[in-house]
Amino acid sequence: MNRRRLCVIGLDCAAPELVFEQLTPRLPNLSGLMRRGRWGRLQSTDPPITVPAWVSMASGLDPGQLGLYGFRNRPDHSYAPLALASAQGVGVPRLWDMASQAGLCSTVLGLPLTWPASAVRGAMVAGFPLPENADGLTWPRSLGPRLERWGGGPYIVDVPDFRRADRAALAQTVRTMVQRRFAVARGLWRLYDPDLLWLVEMGTDRMHHAFWRHHDPLHRLHQPGSPLAGAIASHYEDLDAQIGLLLAELPPETLVLVVSDHGARRLEGGLCINQWLLERGLLRLRVEPAEGAPLAPAMIDWPRTKVWSDGGYYARIFCNVAGREPQGAVDPAAYDAFLAELRAELEAMPGPDGRPLGNRVVDPRQAYAAVNGAAPDLLLYPGDLAWRAIGQVWPRGGPLFVQDNDSGPDDANHAPEGLFIAAPAAGQALAQAGRQHHGATLYDVCPTACSWLGLDPPAKGRGRPWPWLDQLDRPRGR
């Protein structure tokens, strides 16, 4: 009886232009998968960020269906601070849950938003975010001591303080993290002999944020001849070597999916979105700060405030609606017209040079199949993600644009397209192998995996299985 097995290798923030163009000759294992499989760009979620993107990829559902709009979300329509997302708030089955329900064995390693690790038919090692020294890293708990033995040192979930760390030391820490994570992946494969292995490596994201200026000659901070110019390329070479070691463990007919949740692009600076709202009278403060300060709920004059925002790689725009928020200032009858006017102003916003900044604005009601939880009224991508959103406020007349990031030095923002490669681990190639597949979305990954493993796809999923995998025999049992 044929046993179809699946290995998903997630590379957070891996950029398609690097893997498919700039670095291809230096990546023999990824290039080999491309030659014997299909590959292409993978449209991410709105917003294109680690959370919710990996949850959407593993469940097939969009952020609105999940009620997850980022790492931090409004717990309700009060003025309480945003709450950090965790696995308990996901509330829908992900691929490994579906596989476990069908009696298949899954090993899950480093997937964001899996802490605390939950029971699966197999094993789970939780991914970030998780508290320092937190319990619940592994399921079963007895798996914990094996991680250090397999990895040859303490298991590294993520790089602490990656924005402020010494760059050379950061690169070495990422390299060690990659080596140990892939060693654990090989150990899990040998121990559990699973139907599904899904791992996610965070190092690529950390390297892009820390080293993009050294890689990209068009970056405003690029220094020709920098000794760190090859750091990103070296990281991809390390990844490729580790992928090769993992492929050597897999039966040749194992389907391998290499995927990233979003891409990367150079960062030009920050748009001070709350300052922009303040200058227009849409945000009112009880007391103006003496200098730049994070916007806190206690600072806001709520009865006179119509809009406020939370910053980050993108901005979440919240309207203060009467009857929805406790001290709402926007008339519900005028809400649609108010939101349309606000959106038009955001889209027409000029940049520091007076030319249009090129903002992109997303309305959750239009972007998602459902809108659950206390969703943002709008999502704003400053300069289509060439700029990030700064949540700080200054006295009136303060800056609308800054070069520094309010959460620490950062060279890159996210791009809306990640990548995928789908191929057998070795041996026989797919029909029409080596061809690029266009139009793939992150939502396609879960139904494609379900089709391969013989599982029913998510009933309300947004994606479709990739049709060219029908060329391969479907599973006929274990």
C-alpha positions as CSV (number, residue, x, y, z in Angstrom):
1,M,0.0,0.0,0.0
2,N,1.3,3.4,-0.9
3,R,2.0,5.8,2.0
4,R,2.0,9.4,1.0
5,R,4.2,11.6,3.3
6,L,4.6,15.3,3.4
7,C,7.5,17.5,4.6
8,V,6.7,21.2,4.8
9,I,9.8,23.4,5.3
10,G,8.8,26.9,6.3
11,L,11.2,29.8,5.9
12,D,9.8,32.9,7.5
13,C,10.2,35.9,5.3
14,A,12.2,34.0,2.6
15,A,12.2,36.3,-0.5
16,P,11.4,34.9,-3.9
17,E,13.7,37.2,-5.7
18,L,16.6,35.8,-3.7
19,V,15.8,32.1,-4.1
20,F,14.5,32.2,-7.7
21,E,16.9,34.8,-9.1
22,Q,19.8,36.3,-7.2
23,L,21.1,33.3,-5.2
24,T,19.9,30.3,-7.3
25,P,23.3,29.1,-8.4
26,R,24.5,29.0,-4.7
27,L,21.5,26.9,-3.5
28,P,21.9,23.4,-5.0
29,N,19.3,21.7,-2.9
30,L,16.6,24.3,-3.4
31,S,17.5,24.5,-7.1
32,G,17.2,20.7,-7.3
33,L,13.7,20.9,-5.9
34,M,12.8,23.6,-8.4
35,R,14.1,21.5,-11.3
36,R,12.1,18.4,-10.4
37,G,9.0,20.2,-9.1
38,R,6.9,23.4,-9.5
39,W,7.6,26.8,-7.9
40,G,6.4,30.3,-7.8
41,R,5.4,33.3,-5.7
42,L,2.9,32.9,-2.9
43,Q,0.5,35.7,-2.2
44,S,0.4,36.3,1.5
45,T,-2.4,37.3,3.8
46,D,-3.6,40.9,4.5
47,P,-1.6,41.8,6.6
48,P,1.5,40.0,5.4
49,I,3.0,39.2,8.7
50,T,4.0,36.1,10.6
51,V,0.8,36.1,12.7
52,P,-1.7,35.6,11.2
53,A,0.0,34.3,8.0
54,W,1.3,30.9,9.3
55,V,-2.1,30.3,11.0
56,S,-3.9,31.0,7.8
57,M,-1.5,28.8,5.8
58,A,-2.0,25.9,8.2
59,S,-5.8,26.3,8.5
60,G,-6.8,27.6,5.0
61,L,-8.8,30.4,6.7
62,D,-8.2,34.1,6.3
63,P,-7.4,36.5,9.2
64,G,-11.0,37.7,9.4
65,Q,-12.3,34.2,9.8
66,L,-9.7,33.6,12.4
67,G,-10.2,36.9,14.2
68,L,-6.4,37.4,14.1
69,Y,-5.1,40.6,12.6
70,G,-1.6,40.6,13.9
71,F,0.5,39.6,16.9
72,R,-1.6,41.9,19.1
73,N,-5.4,42.2,18.8
74,R,-8.2,44.1,20.5
75,P,-9.8,41.8,23.1
76,D,-13.1,43.6,22.6
77,H,-14.4,47.1,21.7
78,S,-13.3,48.6,25.0
79,Y,-10.2,50.7,25.3
80,A,-8.2,47.9,26.9
81,P,-4.6,47.5,25.6
82,L,-4.1,45.1,22.7
83,A,-3.6,41.5,23.8
84,L,-0.8,39.2,22.5
85,A,-2.1,36.3,20.5
86,S,-1.4,32.8,21.6
87,A,-2.4,29.3,20.5
88,Q,-5.4,29.2,22.8
89,G,-7.0,32.0,20.7
90,V,-6.7,30.2,17.4
91,G,-9.8,28.1,17.9
92,V,-9.8,26.2,14.5
93,P,-8.1,23.0,13.4
94,R,-4.8,23.3,11.7
95,L,-3.3,20.7,9.3
96,W,-1.8,18.6,12.1
97,D,-5.1,18.6,13.9
98,M,-6.8,17.3,10.8
99,A,-4.1,14.7,10.3
100,S,-4.3,13.5,13.9
101,Q,-8.1,13.2,13.7
102,A,-7.6,11.0,10.6
103,G,-5.1,8.8,12.5
104,L,-2.0,10.2,10.8
105,C,1.2,11.0,12.7
106,S,2.4,14.6,12.7
107,T,5.6,16.3,13.9
108,V,5.3,20.1,14.2
109,L,8.4,22.2,14.9
110,G,8.7,25.9,15.4
111,L,5.4,27.0,13.9
112,P,4.5,30.5,15.2
113,L,1.5,30.6,17.5
114,T,1.7,27.1,18.7
115,W,2.7,27.9,22.3
116,P,1.8,26.2,24.6
117,A,2.4,23.0,22.6
118,S,-0.8,21.0,22.2
119,A,-1.5,17.3,22.0
120,V,-1.1,15.8,18.5
121,R,-0.8,12.3,17.3
122,G,3.0,12.6,17.2
123,A,5.0,15.5,18.6
124,M,5.1,19.3,18.7
125,V,7.8,21.8,19.6
126,A,6.2,25.2,20.0
127,G,7.3,28.3,18.1
128,F,7.5,32.0,19.0
129,P,6.1,34.0,20.6
130,L,6.4,32.5,24.0
131,P,7.5,33.8,27.4
132,E,11.1,33.4,28.4
133,N,11.7,30.1,30.2
134,A,8.0,29.2,29.7
135,D,6.7,25.7,30.3
136,G,4.8,24.0,27.5
137,L,7.6,24.1,24.8
138,T,7.1,20.4,23.8
139,W,4.4,17.8,23.6
140,P,4.8,15.3,24.9
141,R,6.7,17.0,27.8
142,S,9.2,14.0,27.8
143,L,10.4,15.2,24.4
144,G,12.2,18.2,25.9
145,P,15.5,16.6,26.8
146,R,15.9,15.1,23.4
147,L,16.1,18.6,21.7
148,E,19.4,19.4,23.2
149,R,20.8,16.0,22.5
150,W,19.7,16.1,18.9
151,G,20.9,19.7,18.4
152,G,24.2,19.5,20.2
153,G,23.3,22.4,22.5
154,P,20.3,24.2,24.0
155,Y,17.4,24.5,21.6
156,I,16.9,28.1,20.3
157,V,13.3,29.1,19.7
158,D,14.2,32.6,18.4
159,V,16.9,35.2,18.5
160,P,16.4,37.5,21.5
161,D,16.6,41.2,20.9
162,F,17.5,40.7,17.2
163,R,17.1,44.4,16.4
164,R,19.7,45.6,18.9
165,A,22.1,42.8,18.9
166,D,25.7,43.0,17.7
167,R,25.3,42.2,14.0
168,A,28.2,39.7,13.8
169,A,27.1,37.9,16.9
170,L,23.5,37.9,15.6
171,A,24.6,36.2,12.4
172,Q,26.4,33.5,14.4
173,T,23.4,33.0,16.7
174,V,21.1,32.6,13.7
175,R,23.4,30.1,12.2
176,T,23.5,28.0,15.4
177,M,19.7,28.3,15.6
178,V,19.3,27.0,12.1
179,Q,21.7,24.1,12.6
180,R,20.0,23.0,15.8
181,R,16.4,23.4,14.5
182,F,17.1,21.2,11.5
183,A,19.0,18.7,13.6
184,V,15.9,18.5,15.7
185,A,13.8,18.1,12.6
186,R,15.9,15.1,11.5
187,G,15.6,13.6,15.0
188,L,11.8,13.9,15.0
189,W,11.7,12.3,11.6
190,R,13.8,9.3,12.7
191,L,12.0,8.9,16.0
192,Y,8.4,9.3,14.9
193,D,8.5,8.2,11.2
194,P,5.6,10.7,10.6
195,D,3.2,11.2,7.8
196,L,3.6,15.0,8.2
197,L,6.6,17.0,9.3
198,W,6.1,20.8,9.3
199,L,8.9,23.0,10.5
200,V,9.4,26.8,10.4
201,E,12.8,28.5,10.6
202,M,12.6,32.1,11.8
203,G,16.2,33.0,11.1
204,T,15.5,34.3,7.6
205,D,13.2,37.0,8.9
206,R,15.8,38.0,11.5
207,M,18.6,38.2,9.0
208,H,16.5,40.4,6.6
209,H,15.6,42.8,9.3
210,A,19.2,43.1,10.5
211,F,21.2,42.9,7.3
212,W,19.1,44.2,4.3
213,R,21.0,47.4,4.0
214,H,24.2,45.5,3.5
215,H,22.6,43.3,0.8
216,D,20.5,45.8,-1.2
217,P,22.5,48.5,-3.1
218,L,19.4,50.7,-3.3
219,H,18.9,50.8,0.5
220,R,19.3,54.3,1.8
221,L,21.9,53.1,4.3
222,H,23.8,50.8,2.0
223,Q,27.6,51.0,2.4
224,P,29.5,49.5,-0.6
225,G,32.2,47.1,0.5
226,S,30.6,46.5,3.9
227,P,32.2,43.4,5.6
228,L,28.6,42.3,6.2
229,A,27.6,42.5,2.6
230,G,27.5,38.7,2.2
231,A,25.6,37.9,5.4
232,I,22.2,37.3,3.9
233,A,23.6,35.2,1.0
234,S,25.6,33.1,3.6
235,H,22.5,32.5,5.6
236,Y,20.6,31.2,2.5
237,E,23.6,28.9,1.8
238,D,23.4,27.6,5.4
239,L,19.7,27.0,5.0
240,D,20.2,25.2,1.7
241,A,22.8,22.9,3.3
242,Q,20.5,22.1,6.2
243,I,17.6,21.4,3.8
244,G,19.9,19.0,1.9
245,L,20.6,17.1,5.1
246,L,16.9,16.8,5.8
247,L,16.1,15.7,2.3
248,A,18.6,12.9,2.7
249,E,16.5,11.5,5.5
250,L,13.2,11.4,3.5
251,P,12.0,8.6,1.3
252,P,12.4,9.9,-2.3
253,E,8.6,9.9,-3.0
254,T,7.9,12.2,0.0
255,L,6.3,15.4,-1.2
256,V,8.3,18.5,-0.1
257,L,6.8,21.9,0.2
258,V,9.2,24.8,0.8
259,V,7.1,27.9,1.7
260,S,7.4,31.3,3.1
261,D,4.7,33.4,4.7
262,H,5.7,36.7,3.1
263,G,8.7,38.3,1.5
264,A,11.0,41.3,2.3
265,R,11.7,44.7,0.9
266,R,14.0,47.6,2.0
267,L,12.6,50.0,4.6
268,E,12.6,53.7,3.8
269,G,11.5,55.0,7.2
270,G,8.4,55.4,9.4
271,L,5.1,57.2,9.0
272,C,3.9,58.6,12.3
273,I,0.3,57.6,11.8
274,N,-1.0,58.8,15.1
275,Q,0.7,62.1,14.7
276,W,-1.0,62.5,11.3
277,L,-4.3,61.8,12.9
278,L,-3.5,64.2,15.7
279,E,-2.7,67.0,13.3
280,R,-6.1,66.5,11.5
281,G,-8.0,66.6,14.7
282,L,-9.2,63.0,14.4
283,L,-7.2,62.0,17.5
284,R,-7.4,64.2,20.6
285,L,-5.1,63.9,23.7
286,R,-5.9,64.8,27.3
287,V,-2.3,66.0,27.7
288,E,0.3,66.3,24.9
289,P,3.6,64.6,25.6
290,A,6.7,66.8,25.9
291,E,8.5,64.6,23.3
292,G,7.8,61.5,21.3
293,A,6.0,58.9,23.4
294,P,4.1,55.7,22.7
295,L,0.3,56.3,22.5
296,A,-1.4,54.8,25.6
297,P,-5.2,54.6,26.1
298,A,-5.0,56.8,29.2
299,M,-3.5,59.6,27.1
300,I,-6.5,59.8,24.7
301,D,-9.4,62.2,25.1
302,W,-11.9,59.5,24.0
303,P,-15.2,61.6,23.7
304,R,-13.4,63.9,21.2
305,T,-11.4,61.2,19.4
306,K,-12.7,59.7,16.1
307,V,-9.7,57.6,15.1
308,W,-6.6,56.1,16.6
309,S,-4.0,53.7,15.4
310,D,-1.6,51.0,16.4
311,G,1.7,50.9,14.6
312,G,4.2,48.2,13.4
313,Y,5.0,46.9,10.0
314,Y,1.6,48.2,9.0
315,A,-1.0,50.3,10.8
316,R,-4.3,49.2,12.3
317,I,-6.8,52.0,12.1
318,F,-9.6,52.0,14.7
319,C,-12.7,54.2,14.6
320,N,-14.3,55.3,17.8
321,V,-17.9,54.5,17.0
322,A,-20.8,55.6,19.2
323,G,-22.6,52.6,20.5
324,R,-19.7,50.2,19.7
325,E,-16.9,51.9,21.8
326,P,-17.8,53.1,25.3
327,Q,-17.2,56.8,24.5
328,G,-17.6,56.7,20.7
329,A,-17.5,59.9,18.7
330,V,-18.4,58.7,15.2
331,D,-22.1,58.6,14.4
332,P,-23.0,55.0,13.3
333,A,-25.3,56.4,10.6
334,A,-22.3,58.3,9.1
335,Y,-19.8,55.5,9.6
336,D,-19.5,54.3,6.0
337,A,-19.2,57.8,4.6
338,F,-16.6,58.7,7.3
339,L,-14.6,55.6,6.6
340,A,-14.6,56.2,2.9
341,E,-13.4,59.8,3.4
342,L,-10.7,58.6,5.8
343,R,-9.6,56.0,3.3
344,A,-9.4,58.5,0.5
345,E,-7.2,60.8,2.6
346,L,-4.9,58.0,3.6
347,E,-4.5,56.9,0.0
348,A,-3.8,60.4,-1.2
349,M,-1.3,61.2,1.6
350,P,1.9,62.9,0.4
351,G,5.3,61.7,1.4
352,P,8.2,63.8,2.8
353,D,9.0,65.0,-0.8
354,G,5.4,66.1,-1.5
355,R,4.7,63.3,-3.9
356,P,2.1,60.7,-3.1
357,L,3.5,58.2,-0.6
358,G,1.7,55.3,-2.4
359,N,-0.2,54.1,0.6
360,R,-2.4,51.0,0.3
361,V,-5.5,50.7,2.4
362,V,-7.4,47.4,3.1
363,D,-11.0,47.3,4.3
364,P,-11.4,44.0,6.3
365,R,-15.1,43.9,5.3
366,Q,-14.0,43.6,1.6
367,A,-10.8,41.6,2.1
368,Y,-12.1,38.7,4.3
369,A,-14.8,36.0,4.0
370,A,-15.9,37.0,7.5
371,V,-14.9,39.6,10.1
372,N,-14.6,38.1,13.6
373,G,-13.5,39.7,16.8
374,A,-12.8,43.4,17.3
375,A,-11.2,43.9,13.8
376,P,-9.4,47.1,12.7
377,D,-11.7,49.3,10.6
378,L,-8.9,49.7,8.1
379,L,-5.4,48.3,7.5
380,L,-2.8,50.8,6.2
381,Y,0.4,49.8,4.4
382,P,2.4,53.0,4.3
383,G,4.1,53.4,0.9
384,D,2.8,49.9,0.1
385,L,5.1,48.7,2.9
386,A,8.2,50.7,1.9
387,W,7.5,52.6,5.2
388,R,6.4,51.1,8.5
389,A,3.8,52.7,10.9
390,I,5.1,54.5,13.9
391,G,2.6,54.6,16.8
392,Q,4.3,57.3,18.9
393,V,2.9,60.8,19.3
394,W,4.6,64.2,19.7
395,P,3.2,67.7,20.6
396,R,1.4,69.3,17.7
397,G,3.7,70.2,14.9
398,G,5.8,67.0,15.6
399,P,7.3,64.9,12.8
400,L,5.1,63.0,10.3
401,F,8.0,61.0,9.0
402,V,11.1,59.6,10.8
403,Q,14.1,57.5,9.8
404,D,14.4,55.7,13.1
405,N,12.1,52.8,14.1
406,D,10.4,53.1,17.4
407,S,11.1,49.4,18.2
408,G,14.8,49.4,17.3
409,P,17.0,49.5,14.2
410,D,15.4,47.7,11.2
411,D,16.5,47.4,7.6
412,A,13.5,45.8,6.0
413,N,9.8,45.6,6.0
414,H,7.6,42.7,4.7
415,A,6.6,42.2,1.1
416,P,3.2,40.8,0.1
417,E,4.6,37.7,-1.7
418,G,6.4,34.8,-0.3
419,L,7.5,31.7,-2.2
420,F,6.7,28.0,-2.6
421,I,8.5,25.0,-4.2
422,A,6.7,21.7,-4.5
423,A,8.6,18.6,-5.5
424,P,9.4,15.0,-4.5
425,A,12.3,14.7,-2.1
426,A,14.4,12.9,-4.7
427,G,14.1,10.7,-7.7
428,Q,11.3,11.1,-10.3
429,A,10.3,14.6,-11.2
430,L,6.8,16.0,-11.6
431,A,5.4,16.2,-15.1
432,Q,6.2,19.7,-16.5
433,A,8.9,19.9,-13.8
434,G,10.9,23.1,-13.5
435,R,8.0,25.3,-14.6
436,Q,6.8,28.3,-12.6
437,H,3.2,28.3,-11.3
438,H,1.5,31.6,-11.3
439,G,-1.4,32.8,-9.1
440,A,-0.7,30.7,-6.0
441,T,-1.8,32.0,-2.6
442,L,-0.9,31.1,0.9
443,Y,-4.4,29.7,1.4
444,D,-3.7,27.0,-1.2
445,V,-1.1,25.3,1.0
446,C,-3.6,23.6,3.4
447,P,-6.0,22.2,0.8
448,T,-3.0,21.0,-1.3
449,A,-1.5,19.2,1.8
450,C,-5.0,17.8,2.6
451,S,-5.3,16.5,-1.0
452,W,-1.9,14.8,-0.8
453,L,-2.5,13.2,2.6
454,G,-6.0,12.1,1.7
455,L,-7.8,14.5,4.1
456,D,-10.9,16.5,3.6
457,P,-10.0,20.2,3.0
458,P,-11.2,22.9,5.3
459,A,-14.9,23.5,4.7
460,K,-14.6,27.3,4.6
461,G,-11.1,27.5,3.3
462,R,-10.1,30.3,0.9
463,G,-7.7,28.3,-1.2
464,R,-7.7,25.4,-3.7
465,P,-5.3,22.5,-4.1
466,W,-2.7,22.9,-6.9
467,P,-4.0,20.9,-9.8
468,W,-0.7,19.6,-11.1
469,L,-0.3,17.4,-8.0
470,D,-3.1,15.3,-9.5
471,Q,-0.4,13.9,-11.8
472,L,0.8,11.9,-8.8
473,D,-1.0,8.9,-7.3
474,R,-3.3,9.8,-4.5
475,P,-2.7,8.1,-1.1
476,R,-4.3,4.7,-0.7
477,G,-3.6,4.2,3.0
478,R,-0.7,3.8,5.3
